Amino acid sequence: MADAIQGARYELEMPPLPDVTADPIRRTLGEFNLASLVNVRNPLDLNPMANEEVYVVSIRAMLDDPCIDAVVTSVVPFTPQLSTTPDRNYELRITSYEAPTRNEPPLIQHPGLFL
């Protein structure tokens, strides 16, 4: 999905991530030994080894960025880091996401990601 920002009749403009947005994402990726696997840029394409905390920090940082108009999320559906393997009944709960309390960009969820 992150690679589909340009088509024959459309193009999404992606602003670069300022340090104030990218730094919390980089720190969290480092905490989970994912920094060498993920290029922190816009669009952000997280590794299937990313857990719920990585998603929450990344989503929150982007929602807080005044230059971002919308946040679209999608998840690799079968990953043990998110408890979405078939033996877990595909349950994904990102529980620390806070509902918007101010004027911020919309969070668009791809099927399979439940906040």
N, C-alpha and C positions, 0 to 999 in steps of 0.2 A: 504494500500500500504506500509506503514512504517513497517509492520510486515512481509512482504514477502521478506526478505533479504537472506533467506536460503531455498534452495530446495533440491531435491534428487540429482541433478547434478550441482548445482551452490551454491555459497555463496558470497555475497557482503561483502567486508571489510569496516567497518565504523570506522574511527578514532574518538576517543573521542573529544568533543569540548573543545578547550582551553578557558580559561577565557576571553581572548580578543575577542573571537567569541561569547561565551555564555552570557557575561555581558550585551551587548546591547539588546539581546533578553529578558533576565530576566527583565531588566529595563522597557522595553516596555510592557511586560506581566503584570508587577506590575502596570503600569499606567492605564491599562484597567481592573484591578482586575481579571486577569487570572492566576496569578503566582501559586496559589494553585491547578490549574486545568491542568497545562502543565508541564511535566518533561522536562527540557531543556537538551537534549542529542542528540546524532546522532544515528538513524534518529529522526528528530523532527516531532512530531505528534501534530499539533495545534488543539485546541478545535474549534468546530463549531461557538463559540461566538467570535472568532478572527476576527478583522476587517482588512481593507486594510492596515492600518499602521503596524499592527503586521506582516502581510505577507511581506510587503516591507522591514521592518527592519530585519526580519529573513532571507529573501533571500539575501539581501545586505551583512549581516554579514557573511553568508556562502560563497558567491561569493568572498569576500575579504580574506577568510582563505586559505593560500597557501597549506594546507594539504588536502583540498577538491578538488577532480578531476571533480565532476559534481554535479549539484543541480537539483533535480527532484521535481516539484511542482504538487500538485493535490489539489482540493478544494471540500469540501462537497457542492454539487451543489445548495441546497435549504437552504439558510441562509439569514435572513434579514440584518445581519452585513455586508454582501458583496453585497447587493442589487441583489441577485440571486433568489428571490422568484418568482413564476409564474406570479404574478401581475406586476413584473418589467421586464418581458421578458428576464430573465436570463442574464441581462447585468452585467458584472464584468469588471471594468476598474481599474487597479492599475496604476494610473497616475504618481506617483512619482518614478517609476522604471527608472533608468538611463541606457541607452544602454551601453554596454561594450566599454571602451575606451582604454583598455590595455589587456594584455594577462591574461585572467581569465578563470575559468572553464565554461563549457557550462551550460546554463539554459535550462532544458528540461521541457516543459510544457505539462501537461496532458490535454486532451480535457476539455473544460469548464473554463479554466483559461487563460484569455487574458491579457497580459502585454503590 
